[in-house]
Every structure is written in structure tokens, then in C-alpha cells.
Amino acid sequence: MRGSNGYYAASVAALAEASFGRTVAEAVSGAGEMICRLFGAPAEFAPDLTLSAELDETAVRHIRTA
């Protein structure tokens, strides 16, 4: 979701933290890096992960009007 500060947040259900970025792609990439750390893998593997994202209503509205 894009916050009032202009950043997007992506969270991973298994972790109690979120990744933030100026774009959805940055936020999701950060979440991929968090998943790598969770499993003890190098963060460099994050771009190779196949990720699925669920957007909240605010993010969907923003993407549709962009």
C-alpha cells in the first residue's frame, strides 16, 4: 500500500516486518530479500524468486489511476 509519505510497503506473512520502497517493485524486491534472509540464502538470489503479491484496495486504486 502506498502510504501518505509516498512509499509502498510489502510484508511477508512469516515475518513481523515490512519492506518499503518508492515503487511497488522496490517494496516487493525488498520483501524478496527478506525471504532470502529468512532461509539463510544470499539476498542476491531475490530477483530469481517467483513471488505472488496481494494488493490492498488503496494500491489497486492507485495503480488503476496512474
C-alpha positions in Angstrom: 0.0 0.0 0.0 1.2 3.5 -0.7 1.4 5.5 2.4 0.9 9.2 2.8 4.7 9.6 2.8 4.8 8.4 -0.8 6.3 5.0 -0.1 4.9 1.5 -0.7 5.1 -1.3 1.9 5.3 -5.0 1.2 5.1 -7.5 4.0 5.8 -11.3 4.3 3.3 -13.3 6.3 6.1 -15.2 8.1 7.9 -12.1 9.2 6.8 -9.3 11.5 8.5 -6.6 9.4 7.8 -4.8 6.1 9.9 -3.7 3.2 9.5 -0.2 1.9 10.2 1.4 -1.5 9.3 4.4 -3.7 7.7 2.0 -6.2 5.8 -1.3 -5.8 8.7 -3.1 -7.5 11.2 -1.7 -4.9 9.0 -2.8 -2.0 8.4 -6.3 -3.4 12.1 -6.7 -4.2 12.9 -5.9 -0.6 10.4 -8.5 0.5 12.2 -11.0 -1.7 15.4 -10.1 0.1 13.7 -10.6 3.5 12.6 -14.1 2.3 16.2 -15.0 1.3 17.4 -13.9 4.8 14.7 -15.9 6.4 16.0 -19.1 4.8 19.7 -18.2 5.1 20.2 -17.5 1.4 22.1 -14.6 -0.1 20.0 -11.6 -0.8 21.4 -11.7 -4.4 19.0 -14.6 -5.1 16.0 -12.4 -4.5 15.5 -11.5 -8.2 15.3 -15.2 -9.1 12.4 -15.8 -6.7 8.9 -16.2 -8.2 6.7 -14.0 -6.0 3.0 -13.6 -5.7 1.5 -10.3 -4.4 -1.8 -9.4 -3.0 -2.7 -5.7 -3.2 -5.0 -3.9 -0.9 -7.7 -1.7 -2.2 -5.7 1.5 -1.9 -2.9 0.1 -4.0 -5.3 -1.2 -6.7 -6.9 2.3 -6.9 -3.6 4.0 -7.2 -2.3 1.6 -10.0 -5.6 2.0 -11.9 -5.4 5.8 -11.9 -1.6 6.0 -12.5 
